[in-house]
Amino acid sequence: MSTHQPRLQTLAQLIPPLTYDLHKGDCGRVAAIGGCEEYTGAPYFVASTALRLGADIAHVICEKDAASVIKGYSPDIIVYPYLRSTVNKQDMELGEISQRVGRVLDKMHAVSIGSGLGNDDNIRESVGRVIVAARERGIPMVLDADSLALVGRDPDLVRGYQNAVLTPNAPEFARLCDSLGISKEDAESEHAAQLVAEKLGGVTIVKKGKSDVITNGKTTFVCEELSGLRRCGGQGDILSGAIATFLAWGHKYKQGKWKHTGGEVDFADIPMLAAYSACLVARHASFLAFDECGRATQSTSILDQVDIAFDNKFDEVLKAIAIMLNGSCP
């Protein structure tokens, strides 16, 4: 498998420079779509990661019974109790859910879909509609966890949508291969992630593991950044929040909101660069948390290291860019 790693200077092109000219929203508005009565922490980790990396606003669109719990975790997250399970679906029909979620999507620069969705059929059907609505609006999206089952059932939800990033772990990846008709032998080969990306028409696949394999079927990156030794629940949600944030920044970059020195980024490369950047930060945050907490490491420990991990990886290159732009470093 022919792979390479992008230069930090290239990745940094997507990061908004902090200046006095910025307005609220210029550094990105991100939404986490997920969360049910049983799983309230997952969308919180997505949204909180986005805020700690520097997104301006983070939203959560969750199931009704999860909303008050998630609101209690943080006053910084905007929470919409729009998703309805089969038990309480009479409170809001699918058409009304689609309309309400659509109004939120109109404001978003990227979305993360799937964290904490659960297995309720009514929630899954409504989230399937959300994926379609986000795609119609051209919004970059990360699909993780329970949303990957939706793709397995209906690959056309994302097929050919090159603003989509899928982040399967090993079992999810195996199920995705099976649903796409990829043989077990091919699914276990070193080219497996590339085959999935090709089958899905050029979406970006992040195959999580000892190393993270990131591919759109044409280009492949392997992120071998050292991570911690704990595999606690919630780490994938932190990665999803990080990818969504870099995708949001990429969306703003395409709008011409800023331009660094050091060359321009091809818009088609943004999902791959966003995914690699997020893997770099999330894995390093895991390493820092484990270094501090050892076996007691939890996802809250990793979340506390996200901003430090970002600074460790990007602070020097961003300072160099600032000096080139301004002649001095703020």
C-alpha positions as CSV (number, residue, x, y, z in Angstrom):
1,M,0.0,0.0,0.0
2,S,1.5,3.3,-1.1
3,T,1.0,5.9,1.6
4,H,2.4,9.2,2.8
5,Q,1.8,11.7,5.5
6,P,0.8,15.3,4.8
7,R,3.1,18.1,6.0
8,L,2.1,20.0,9.1
9,Q,2.3,23.3,7.1
10,T,-0.3,21.9,4.8
11,L,-2.6,20.8,7.6
12,A,-2.2,24.2,9.3
13,Q,-3.7,25.9,6.2
14,L,-7.2,24.8,7.4
15,I,-6.8,26.3,10.9
16,P,-8.3,29.8,11.3
17,P,-5.9,32.4,12.4
18,L,-7.1,34.2,15.6
19,T,-7.4,37.9,14.8
20,Y,-9.5,40.8,16.0
21,D,-11.3,40.7,12.7
22,L,-13.1,37.5,13.4
23,H,-16.9,37.3,14.2
24,K,-18.9,34.7,16.0
25,G,-19.1,31.7,13.7
26,D,-16.0,32.4,11.6
27,C,-14.2,29.6,13.4
28,G,-17.0,27.2,12.7
29,R,-20.4,26.0,13.9
30,V,-20.6,22.2,14.5
31,A,-23.5,19.9,15.3
32,A,-23.4,16.5,17.0
33,I,-26.5,14.5,16.0
34,G,-27.0,11.6,18.4
35,G,-27.7,10.8,22.0
36,C,-30.6,8.8,23.5
37,E,-31.8,8.0,27.0
38,E,-29.0,5.3,27.4
39,Y,-26.2,7.2,25.8
40,T,-25.9,10.8,26.8
41,G,-22.1,11.1,27.1
42,A,-21.3,10.4,23.4
43,P,-22.6,13.6,21.8
44,Y,-21.3,15.6,24.7
45,F,-17.8,14.4,23.9
46,V,-18.3,15.3,20.2
47,A,-19.5,18.8,21.0
48,S,-17.0,19.5,23.8
49,T,-14.1,18.4,21.6
50,A,-15.2,20.9,19.0
51,L,-15.3,23.7,21.5
52,R,-11.9,22.8,23.0
53,L,-10.3,22.8,19.6
54,G,-11.7,26.3,18.9
55,A,-15.0,25.9,17.1
56,D,-17.1,28.9,18.0
57,I,-20.4,27.1,18.6
58,A,-21.4,23.5,19.2
59,H,-24.9,22.1,19.0
60,V,-26.3,18.7,19.9
61,I,-29.5,17.3,18.3
62,C,-30.6,14.4,20.5
63,E,-33.4,12.3,21.6
64,K,-36.0,14.0,23.9
65,D,-35.1,12.1,27.0
66,A,-31.3,12.8,26.6
67,A,-31.6,16.5,26.2
68,S,-31.9,17.7,29.8
69,V,-29.1,15.4,30.9
70,I,-26.7,16.8,28.2
71,K,-27.7,20.3,29.0
72,G,-26.6,19.6,32.6
73,Y,-23.2,18.6,31.4
74,S,-22.3,22.0,30.0
75,P,-23.9,25.4,29.5
76,D,-21.7,26.0,26.5
77,I,-23.5,23.5,24.3
78,I,-26.8,24.3,22.5
79,V,-29.1,21.3,22.8
80,Y,-32.2,20.5,20.7
81,P,-34.5,17.7,21.9
82,Y,-35.8,16.9,18.4
83,L,-35.2,13.2,17.9
84,R,-38.0,10.9,19.0
85,S,-37.9,7.3,19.9
86,T,-40.5,4.8,19.0
87,V,-41.9,5.2,22.6
88,N,-42.5,8.9,22.3
89,K,-42.8,9.4,18.5
90,Q,-46.3,10.6,18.8
91,D,-44.9,13.9,20.3
92,M,-43.4,14.8,16.9
93,E,-43.8,13.2,13.5
94,L,-40.9,12.4,11.3
95,G,-41.8,15.3,8.9
96,E,-41.8,17.8,11.7
97,I,-38.5,16.4,13.0
98,S,-37.0,16.9,9.5
99,Q,-38.2,20.5,9.3
100,R,-36.8,21.4,12.7
101,V,-33.5,19.7,12.1
102,G,-33.3,21.3,8.7
103,R,-33.5,24.8,10.2
104,V,-30.5,23.9,12.4
105,L,-28.5,22.4,9.5
106,D,-28.9,25.6,7.6
107,K,-26.5,27.2,10.1
108,M,-23.9,24.4,10.3
109,H,-20.5,24.2,8.8
110,A,-20.1,20.5,9.6
111,V,-21.9,17.8,11.4
112,S,-21.1,14.6,13.3
113,I,-23.7,11.9,13.1
114,G,-24.1,8.7,15.1
115,S,-22.6,9.1,18.5
116,G,-25.0,7.6,21.1
117,L,-27.9,7.1,18.7
118,G,-28.8,3.6,20.0
119,N,-30.9,1.1,18.1
120,D,-34.3,2.6,18.1
121,D,-35.9,2.3,14.6
122,N,-37.7,5.6,14.8
123,I,-34.5,7.5,15.7
124,R,-32.6,5.7,13.0
125,E,-35.2,6.6,10.4
126,S,-35.1,10.2,11.3
127,V,-31.3,10.3,11.3
128,G,-31.4,8.7,7.8
129,R,-33.4,11.7,6.7
130,V,-30.8,14.0,8.4
131,I,-28.0,12.5,6.4
132,V,-30.0,13.1,3.2
133,A,-30.7,16.7,4.3
134,A,-27.1,17.4,5.2
135,R,-26.0,16.0,1.8
136,E,-28.5,18.2,-0.1
137,R,-27.0,21.2,1.6
138,G,-23.4,20.2,0.9
139,I,-22.5,20.1,4.6
140,P,-19.4,18.1,5.5
141,M,-20.2,15.2,7.8
142,V,-18.6,12.6,10.0
143,L,-20.5,9.3,10.4
144,D,-19.5,7.1,13.3
145,A,-20.9,4.4,15.6
146,D,-24.6,3.7,15.1
147,S,-24.9,5.7,11.9
148,L,-22.6,3.3,10.2
149,A,-25.3,0.7,10.5
150,L,-27.5,3.0,8.4
151,V,-24.8,3.1,5.7
152,G,-24.6,-0.7,5.8
153,R,-28.3,-0.9,5.2
154,D,-28.3,1.7,2.5
155,P,-24.9,2.6,1.1
156,D,-26.5,5.1,-1.3
157,L,-27.0,7.5,1.7
158,V,-23.3,8.5,1.3
159,R,-22.2,6.9,-1.9
160,G,-20.4,9.4,-4.1
161,Y,-20.6,12.2,-1.4
162,Q,-17.0,13.2,-1.0
163,N,-17.7,15.5,1.9
164,A,-18.4,12.4,4.0
165,V,-15.9,10.8,6.4
166,L,-16.7,7.4,7.9
167,T,-14.8,6.3,11.0
168,P,-15.4,2.6,11.7
169,N,-13.6,0.6,14.3
170,A,-12.6,-3.1,13.6
171,P,-16.1,-4.7,14.1
172,E,-17.9,-1.9,12.3
173,F,-15.4,-2.1,9.5
174,A,-16.0,-5.8,9.1
175,R,-19.8,-5.3,9.0
176,L,-19.4,-2.5,6.4
177,C,-17.2,-4.7,4.2
178,D,-19.8,-7.5,4.4
179,S,-22.7,-5.1,3.5
180,L,-20.7,-3.9,0.5
181,G,-20.0,-7.4,-0.8
182,I,-16.3,-7.3,0.0
183,S,-14.9,-10.8,0.6
184,K,-13.5,-11.7,4.0
185,E,-10.1,-12.2,2.4
186,D,-10.1,-8.7,0.9
187,A,-11.6,-7.2,4.1
188,E,-8.5,-8.4,6.0
189,S,-6.0,-7.2,3.4
190,E,-3.9,-4.1,3.7
191,H,-6.0,-2.5,0.9
192,A,-9.3,-3.1,2.6
193,A,-10.0,0.5,3.6
194,Q,-9.2,1.6,0.0
195,L,-11.7,-0.9,-1.3
196,V,-14.5,0.4,0.9
197,A,-13.7,4.0,-0.1
198,E,-13.9,3.0,-3.8
199,K,-17.1,1.0,-3.3
200,L,-18.6,4.1,-1.7
201,G,-17.6,6.4,-4.5
202,G,-14.7,8.3,-2.9
203,V,-15.9,9.0,0.6
204,T,-13.1,9.2,3.1
205,I,-12.6,6.2,5.4
206,V,-10.8,6.3,8.7
207,K,-10.2,2.7,9.7
208,K,-9.3,3.0,13.3
209,G,-6.8,0.7,14.9
210,K,-3.2,0.4,16.1
211,S,-2.5,2.9,13.3
212,D,-5.3,4.9,11.7
213,V,-5.7,4.2,7.9
214,I,-7.2,7.2,6.1
215,T,-8.2,6.9,2.5
216,N,-10.5,8.1,-0.2
217,G,-9.6,5.3,-2.5
218,K,-7.0,7.3,-4.4
219,T,-4.8,8.7,-1.7
220,T,-4.0,6.9,1.6
221,F,-2.5,8.4,4.8
222,V,-1.5,6.3,7.8
223,C,-1.5,8.1,11.2
224,E,1.0,6.4,13.4
225,E,1.0,9.0,16.2
226,L,1.5,7.2,19.5
227,S,-1.7,6.9,21.6
228,G,-2.4,5.8,25.1
229,L,-2.9,2.1,26.0
230,R,-6.4,2.5,27.3
231,R,-9.4,1.8,25.0
232,C,-12.2,3.3,27.1
233,G,-15.6,4.1,25.6
234,G,-15.9,7.7,24.2
235,Q,-12.6,8.0,22.4
236,G,-14.2,7.6,19.0
237,D,-16.6,10.4,19.9
238,I,-13.6,12.7,20.6
239,L,-12.2,11.8,17.3
240,S,-15.5,12.5,15.6
241,G,-15.7,15.9,17.2
242,A,-12.2,16.7,16.1
243,I,-12.8,15.6,12.5
244,A,-16.0,17.7,12.4
245,T,-14.1,20.7,13.6
246,F,-11.4,20.4,11.0
247,L,-14.1,19.8,8.3
248,A,-15.9,23.0,9.5
249,W,-12.6,24.9,9.2
250,G,-12.1,23.5,5.8
251,H,-15.6,24.6,4.8
252,K,-14.8,28.2,5.9
253,Y,-11.4,27.9,4.2
254,K,-13.3,27.2,0.9
255,Q,-15.4,30.3,1.5
256,G,-12.2,32.3,1.5
257,K,-12.5,33.4,5.2
258,W,-8.7,33.3,5.6
259,K,-5.5,32.4,3.7
260,H,-2.2,31.5,5.2
261,T,1.1,31.6,3.5
262,G,2.8,28.4,2.4
263,G,0.6,27.3,-0.5
264,E,-3.1,26.7,-1.1
265,V,-5.0,23.5,-0.3
266,D,-6.9,21.7,-3.0
267,F,-10.5,21.7,-1.9
268,A,-10.8,18.0,-2.9
269,D,-8.1,17.2,-0.3
270,I,-9.9,18.8,2.6
271,P,-11.7,15.7,4.0
272,M,-8.5,13.7,4.0
273,L,-6.5,16.5,5.6
274,A,-9.2,17.1,8.2
275,A,-9.4,13.4,9.1
276,Y,-5.6,13.1,9.4
277,S,-5.3,16.3,11.5
278,A,-8.0,15.0,13.8
279,C,-6.4,11.6,14.2
280,L,-3.1,13.3,15.0
281,V,-4.7,15.4,17.8
282,A,-7.0,12.7,19.2
283,R,-4.2,10.1,19.4
284,H,-1.8,12.5,21.1
285,A,-4.5,13.5,23.6
286,S,-4.9,9.8,24.4
287,F,-1.2,9.5,24.9
288,L,-1.1,12.6,27.2
289,A,-4.1,11.3,29.3
290,F,-2.6,7.9,29.7
291,D,0.8,9.3,30.7
292,E,-1.0,11.2,33.5
293,C,-3.7,8.7,34.5
294,G,-2.5,5.3,33.5
295,R,-5.1,2.6,33.9
296,A,-7.6,5.1,35.4
297,T,-7.7,7.0,32.0
298,Q,-11.3,7.7,30.9
299,S,-12.6,9.7,28.0
300,T,-13.0,12.7,30.3
301,S,-9.2,12.5,30.9
302,I,-8.6,12.5,27.1
303,L,-11.0,15.4,26.6
304,D,-9.0,17.4,29.1
305,Q,-5.9,17.0,27.0
306,V,-7.4,17.9,23.6
307,D,-6.4,21.6,23.6
308,I,-2.9,20.7,24.9
309,A,-2.5,18.1,22.2
310,F,-3.6,20.6,19.5
311,D,-1.0,23.1,20.8
312,N,1.7,20.5,20.9
313,K,1.2,19.6,17.3
314,F,0.3,22.9,15.7
315,D,1.5,25.8,17.9
316,E,4.9,26.1,16.4
317,V,3.8,26.0,12.8
318,L,1.0,28.5,13.5
319,K,3.5,30.9,15.2
320,A,5.7,30.6,12.1
321,I,2.8,31.4,9.9
322,A,1.8,34.4,12.0
323,I,5.4,35.7,11.8
324,M,5.4,35.4,8.0
325,L,2.0,37.1,7.8
326,N,2.5,39.9,10.3
327,G,6.3,40.1,10.9
328,S,5.7,39.3,14.5
329,C,4.0,36.6,16.7
330,P,1.0,37.8,18.8
